[in-house]
Amino acid sequence: MKKGFTLIELMVVIAMIAIITAVVIPKFVEAKYKAYVYNTFKGEDIKVSDDVVDTLVSKASNKEELVKLVNEYIESIDKDSFLKKEEPKKESDIDTIVLIVKKGTIIQTKNDSSSFPTW
């Protein structure tokens, strides 16, 4: 009896390695692109959501295109809008629900002091 592998067994192993490689390499490239995008935004002191990163990475077919998309996105952001502070709204402008605790029961009222059933 001969020892060793048959040609079919070797071909099956090579085919399995090829399939695994075909799945893993694109995911690796995508992860590399995402890391580039996150680092670019971090360098600009911009917090970015995962949806934005996913959109930018999915639109790019290569790294040069990704760099171009990221730079266009950074230029389109109005950085001054992040620094502006809004005036706090007055309580009369907000329709808040106030919880009044009285003797263990909670009564809900609007800020105009109308009771819950009259809403």
N, C-alpha and C positions, 0 to 999 in steps of 0.2 A: 504494500500500500504506500502510495506517495504522500509525502507531507507537503503542505503549502496551500495556497489559495488558487481557486480556479479563475479563469479570465472573467467569467460572469460575476463572481463575488467581488473582484477588484473593480469592475465597471459599475456595480451597484454602489460601492463605497464612494467612488469618484463622483457619481451622479448625486449622491446625498450631500457630499461636500459642496458641490456646485450649487445645489438648491439653497443650502444654508447660507452660502456666500452671497447669492443673489438677493436674499432677504436682508441680510445684516448690513451690507455695504451701503445701500441707500439710507437706512436708518442712521448709520454712523455719520454720513455726509450731512443729513438733516440736523443731527445733534450738533455737529460742528458749526453749521450755519447759524443755528439758534444761539450758540455760545457767542459767536461773533456779534450778532445783533444785540444781545444783552450787554456785552462789554462795551459796545459803541454807545449805547444809550446811557450806561453807567458813567462813562467818561464825560458825557454831556450833562450829567446830573439830572437826567430825565427818567422818571419811573414809567414803565411801559407795561401794558397788560399782555398776557399770554396770547390773546386773540390777535393783537397787532403783530406780534412776533410771528405767529403761525401764518398770518396773511402775507407778510413780507417774504417769508421763507418759501411759501407755496408759489408765489408769483415769480420768484427768481429761478432761472435755469442754471446759472453758474455764479461763481463768487463775484465777478465783476458787475453783473447785473444786480446782485444783492447789495453790493456797496452803493451803487447808484440809487437803488430804491430807498435804502436807509438814509442816505444823505438828503434825498428829496423830501422824505418824511420829516426829518429833523428841521429842514428849512421851512416846511409848511406849518410847523408848530409855532404858535404865538407864545413865546416864553414869558413875555410880560404879563400875560393873563394869569399865569401861575403865581405871580408876585403880588397881584392886586388883591386887596382885602375888601370884601364887601361889607357894607354897613349892616349891622345886625338889624333884623326886622323887628318892628315893634310888636308887642304882644297883641295889640288890637288887630293887627293885620293877619295874625295866625289864628286859625280856628282850632285851638287846642282843647283837649279833653282834660279836665281837672278831676283828679280823684280826691274825694273828701272822705276821710275816714272818721266815722262818728259811731261811737259805741260798738265797734266791731263790725259794722256793716259798711260797705262801700257804696256811695252814691255818686253816680257819674253826672257831671254837668258840663256845659260848654262855658266859655269864658263870659257869656252874657247872663250866666246864672240861671238859664232855663233848665228845667229838670229833664231827665232822660226821656220820658214818654212824649214830650212836646217837640222832640227833634223831628 
